[in-house]
Amino acid sequence: MARVRAVDRRLYLLIEIASRRLTRDVDARLTQEVGVTASQAAVLFLLLRRGERRMGAIGEVLALGAPAVSGLVTRMEKGGLVVRRKDASDKRGALVDLSEAGRQAAERADIVLRAFNAELDERLGEDDADALYHALTRLAAD
């Protein structure tokens, strides 16, 4: 197979299109089966695995700005998925933790996303899936 020149690859565009399609597909599944979006599931997983977090820490881990985190957490709080309280050590900050409903949603979302990842792995094949994993890991670390 002929090698595609870097100028013709348009990697960013392809990554952006793939990201939008995958996000749309996984959002639809998560919304239908669990009642949460992929963004909400990311917050749920973070809190499930690492426990209570400051709003800023959620933004750092998920690469979201403060307004996005605030809106996301507010919607999740209204939905009963998380609880937010003032940080006693920093009156300006807030701490976010899972509610019981949030813990259950995180566990159900984990099942949905494991199945979705298995489908991607099957579609790509082992070699391409490994190569994509390593490439995306490098890009996400920068």
Buried (B, 14 or more C-beta within 10 A) or exposed (E): EEEEEEEEEEEEEEEEEEEEEEEEBBBEBBEEEBBBBBBBBBBBBBBBEEEBBBBEBBBEBBEBEEEBBBEBBEBBBEBEBBBBEEBEEEEEEBBBBBBEEBBBBBEBBBEBBEEBEEEBBEEBEEEEBEEBEEEEEEEEEE
